[in-house]
């Protein structure tokens, strides 16, 4: 099969590699769509992928073959590439919560496993979830990032009627916006530099959308949230200034939830906000319940994926190197929403 194999130094090469032998408790999935995650882009940019690894963790596909002991799936079942409940004893006892569904210390370092940037991937029977009839194959590739947004809202302690600020309207920001709305936010404000993404945020129900290049952005945000500041801020941008901005504008006793992954030092001025006794929480990855909730929200139409599907680029596997090279350029990140 064809696969995008990382060779180091920001280089992915399409190679013909063997499909591994299927074990009794595994399924072979033919990849339909595999999205490029922001974490993939950063790992590529900073050369943090081990040579020989085939990355890609936001994908959907169709079951082609099942192992002899597999009961949950049959040939032809449509699946997302994660979200299953691990068997008892699977969790690493050295971790409070094993991050098997998202980026962790090993996701870019397991050269023995072929992930989403290939024609086929092999999964343990417990690992994937089935796609409902209401979720298309293309939408199925977005269940994983939607689950990340679900977890962010769940850990944020957002309450019914809270005013919410979302910093950054990339895929995760747009999903956090919708999950926060589904969780009962009273008003949602979004800050984003890209006009394409600002339009997407408006179409998805943001009450106020602000150009983040506004020179008086802190006051603009506070004014838009009843002159008190937002109760909850979801930091989904990971730009150099956005975490400090989040802590600056959140109301007293408010909550800042760090969702985006900053891969470099960011400046903070604690004296500006320490006296407000802010809670700052972090979220990382997902659990099976987050995938279940995400799938239900998409199936019911509470999460609208259309802006992330219509304003995107669909590419062939052969073009993946060019796609990654474009995504590490900041101007490119602002003119598209997602690449598959």
C-alpha positions in Angstrom: 0.0 0.0 0.0 1.0 3.7 -0.4 1.8 5.6 2.8 3.4 8.9 3.7 6.5 8.0 5.6 8.4 10.7 7.5 12.1 10.9 6.6 13.2 13.7 8.9 13.9 17.4 8.2 10.3 18.3 7.3 10.1 15.6 4.6 7.2 13.1 3.9 7.8 10.6 1.1 5.2 8.4 -0.5 6.3 4.9 -0.4 4.9 1.4 -1.1 5.1 -0.4 2.2 3.7 -3.9 3.1 0.4 -4.2 4.9 1.1 -5.9 8.2 -0.4 -9.3 9.0 -3.7 -9.0 10.8 -3.9 -10.4 14.3 -6.9 -12.2 15.7 -8.2 -9.1 17.6 -7.5 -6.5 14.8 -9.4 -5.0 11.9 -8.0 -3.7 8.6 -9.5 -0.3 7.7 -9.3 1.3 4.2 -8.8 5.0 4.8 -11.4 7.2 3.2 -10.4 10.7 4.6 -7.6 11.7 6.9 -7.4 15.3 8.1 -4.2 17.2 8.9 -4.3 18.2 12.5 -2.5 21.3 13.9 -0.5 19.0 16.0 0.7 17.2 12.9 1.8 20.5 11.4 3.7 21.5 14.5 5.4 18.1 14.8 6.4 18.5 11.1 7.6 22.1 11.6 9.8 21.3 14.6 10.9 17.9 13.2 9.5 15.9 16.2 8.3 12.9 14.2 10.6 9.9 14.3 12.0 8.8 10.9 9.9 5.9 9.5 6.7 7.0 11.2 3.4 7.2 9.2 1.3 9.9 11.1 -2.3 10.9 10.9 -4.9 10.5 13.7 -8.0 12.3 12.4 -9.5 9.8 9.9 -12.4 7.7 8.8 -12.6 4.5 6.8 -14.3 1.3 5.9 -13.5 -2.1 7.4 -11.9 -4.4 4.8 -10.9 -7.4 6.9 -11.5 -8.6 10.4 -9.4 -10.9 12.6 -10.7 -14.3 13.7 -11.9 -13.3 17.1 -13.4 -9.9 16.1 -17.2 -9.6 17.0 -17.9 -5.8 16.9 -17.2 -5.2 13.3 -17.7 -6.8 9.9 -16.5 -6.0 6.4 -18.1 -2.9 5.1 -18.7 -1.1 8.4 -17.8 2.5 8.4 -15.6 3.7 11.3 -13.7 6.6 12.8 -10.1 5.9 13.7 -10.5 6.1 17.5 -13.0 6.6 20.3 -13.3 3.1 21.6 -13.2 2.0 25.2 -10.0 0.2 26.1 -10.2 -3.2 27.8 -9.5 -3.5 31.5 -5.9 -3.3 32.3 -4.9 -1.4 29.1 -4.3 1.9 30.8 -0.7 2.7 31.6 -0.5 2.7 35.4 2.2 5.5 35.3 -0.4 7.9 33.8 -3.5 9.3 35.6 -5.3 9.1 32.3 -3.8 7.3 29.4 -3.9 9.6 26.3 -4.3 6.9 23.7 -6.6 8.9 21.5 -4.6 12.0 20.9 -1.0 13.3 20.7 1.2 12.1 23.6 4.8 11.1 24.0 4.5 8.2 21.6 2.1 9.2 18.9 4.8 10.4 16.5 7.4 7.9 17.7 5.7 4.5 17.0 7.4 3.5 13.7 5.8 0.1 13.9 2.2 1.4 13.4 0.7 2.9 10.2 -1.8 5.6 10.9 -4.1 7.8 8.8 -1.8 9.1 6.1 -1.9 5.8 4.2 -4.2 3.6 2.2 -4.9 1.2 5.1 -4.5 1.2 8.9 -4.8 -1.6 11.4 -6.7 -1.1 14.6 -7.4 -3.3 17.6 -11.1 -4.3 17.7 -11.8 -2.0 20.7 -10.1 1.2 19.2 -12.6 2.6 16.6 -16.2 3.6 16.8 -18.8 3.0 14.1 -20.1 6.0 12.1 -23.9 6.5 12.4 -26.0 6.8 9.3 -26.2 10.5 9.9 -22.4 11.0 9.7 -20.7 11.0 6.3 -17.2 9.6 5.7 -15.8 13.1 5.4 -17.6 14.2 8.6 -16.3 11.1 10.3 -12.7 12.4 10.0 -13.8 15.4 12.2 -15.1 13.3 15.2 -11.7 13.3 16.8 -11.2 17.1 16.9 -14.9 17.5 17.9 -14.2 15.2 20.8 -11.3 17.4 21.8 -13.7 20.4 21.9 -16.2 18.4 23.9 -13.5 17.6 26.5 -12.4 21.2 26.6 -15.9 22.3 27.5 -16.5 19.5 29.9 -13.3 20.4 31.9 -13.9 24.1 31.7 -16.7 24.2 34.3 -18.7 26.3 32.0 -22.2 27.0 33.5 -25.6 27.6 31.9 -25.8 31.2 30.9 -22.1 32.0 31.0 -20.6 34.5 28.6 -17.8 32.7 26.6 -14.9 33.9 24.6 -13.2 31.7 22.0 -9.7 32.9 20.9 -9.0 31.5 17.5 -11.5 30.2 14.9 -9.5 27.4 13.4 -11.1 23.9 13.4 -10.8 23.5 17.2 -12.1 27.0 17.9 -15.1 26.6 15.6 -15.9 23.3 17.3 -15.5 24.8 20.8 -17.8 27.6 19.8 -20.5 25.1 18.9 -20.0 22.8 21.9 -20.1 25.8 24.3 -23.3 26.9 22.6 -24.8 23.4 23.0 -23.8 23.5 26.7 -25.8 26.6 27.3 -23.6 29.6 26.8 -25.5 32.9 26.9 -23.2 34.8 24.6 -20.3 33.7 22.6 -17.6 36.1 21.4 -14.9 35.0 18.9 -11.6 36.7 18.1 -9.8 35.7 14.9 -7.5 37.5 12.4 -8.8 35.6 9.3 -11.9 37.0 7.5 -12.6 33.5 6.2 -12.7 32.1 9.7 -14.6 35.0 11.1 -17.3 34.5 8.6 -17.4 30.8 9.5 -17.7 31.7 13.2 -20.7 34.0 12.4 -22.4 31.3 10.4 -22.0 28.9 13.3 -23.7 31.1 15.8 -21.2 33.4 17.3 -22.9 36.4 18.8 -19.9 38.8 18.3 -16.9 38.2 16.1 -13.9 40.5 16.5 -10.9 41.0 14.3 -8.0 40.2 16.6 -5.9 42.9 14.9 -8.1 45.4 16.8 -5.5 47.7 18.6 -7.9 47.9 21.6 -8.9 44.3 21.6 -9.0 43.8 25.3 -11.6 46.6 25.8 -13.5 45.5 22.8 -13.9 42.0 24.2 -14.9 43.3 27.7 -17.4 45.6 26.1 -18.9 42.7 24.2 -19.3 40.7 27.4 -21.6 43.0 29.4 -18.5 45.2 30.4 -17.5 42.4 32.9 -15.3 40.2 30.7 -16.2 36.6 29.7 -16.9 34.0 32.4 -15.0 31.4 30.4 -12.3 31.8 27.8 -11.2 29.0 25.5 -7.7 29.7 24.2 -7.7 28.0 20.8 -5.1 30.0 19.0 -1.7 29.4 20.7 -0.4 32.7 19.2 2.3 34.4 21.2 -0.1 36.9 22.7 -3.3 35.0 23.2 -2.8 33.4 26.5 -1.9 36.7 28.1 -4.9 38.2 26.4 -7.2 35.5 27.8 -6.0 36.0 31.3 -6.2 39.8 30.9 -9.9 39.9 29.8 -11.5 37.1 31.8 -13.7 38.3 34.6 -12.8 38.1 38.2 -13.1 34.5 39.4 -13.4 33.5 35.8 -11.9 30.5 34.0 -9.4 30.2 31.2 -9.1 26.8 29.5 -6.0 26.2 27.5 -7.0 24.1 24.5 -4.4 25.0 21.8 -0.9 23.6 22.0 1.7 26.3 22.0 5.0 24.8 20.9 7.2 27.7 22.0 7.6 30.2 24.9 4.8 32.8 25.2 5.0 36.1 27.1 2.9 36.5 30.3 2.5 39.5 32.6 1.0 38.0 35.8 0.8 41.3 37.7 -2.0 42.3 35.3 -4.4 39.5 36.2 -3.2 37.7 39.4 -5.4 39.7 41.7 -8.5 38.5 39.8 -8.0 35.0 41.3 -8.5 33.3 37.9 -8.7 29.6 37.4 -6.6 28.3 34.5 -7.3 24.8 33.3 -5.6 22.7 30.7 -7.1 20.0 28.5 -5.2 17.4 26.5 -6.7 14.8 24.3 -9.9 12.8 24.8 -11.6 9.9 26.4 -14.1 7.5 24.9 -17.0 9.5 26.4 -15.9 12.6 24.5 -16.1 10.7 21.2 -19.5 9.4 22.1 -20.8 12.9 22.9 -19.2 14.3 19.8 -20.7 11.6 17.6 -24.2 12.3 19.1 -23.9 16.1 18.6 -22.9 15.7 15.0 -25.6 13.1 14.3 -28.3 15.3 15.8 -27.2 18.4 13.9 -26.1 20.3 17.1 -22.6 20.5 15.5 -22.5 21.9 12.0 -19.4 20.8 10.1 -20.3 22.4 6.8 -17.9 25.4 7.1 -15.1 23.1 7.8 -16.0 20.9 4.8 -16.9 23.5 2.2 -14.0 25.8 2.9 -11.3 23.2 2.8 -8.9 21.5 0.5 -9.2 17.9 -0.5 -5.9 16.5 -1.7 -4.5 13.2 -2.8 -1.9 11.4 -0.7 0.7 12.2 -3.3 0.3 15.9 -2.5 0.8 15.7 1.2 4.3 17.1 1.3 3.2 20.2 -0.5 0.2 20.5 1.8 2.4 20.4 4.9 4.8 22.9 3.4 1.9 25.3 2.9 0.5 24.8 6.4 3.7 25.8 8.1 3.3 29.2 6.5 1.2 31.5 8.7 -0.6 33.2 5.8 -1.8 29.8 4.5 -3.3 28.9 7.9 -5.5 31.9 7.7 -7.0 31.3 4.2 -8.3 27.8 4.7 -9.9 25.9 7.5 -9.0 22.3 7.0 -7.1 20.0 4.7 -7.9 16.4 4.1 
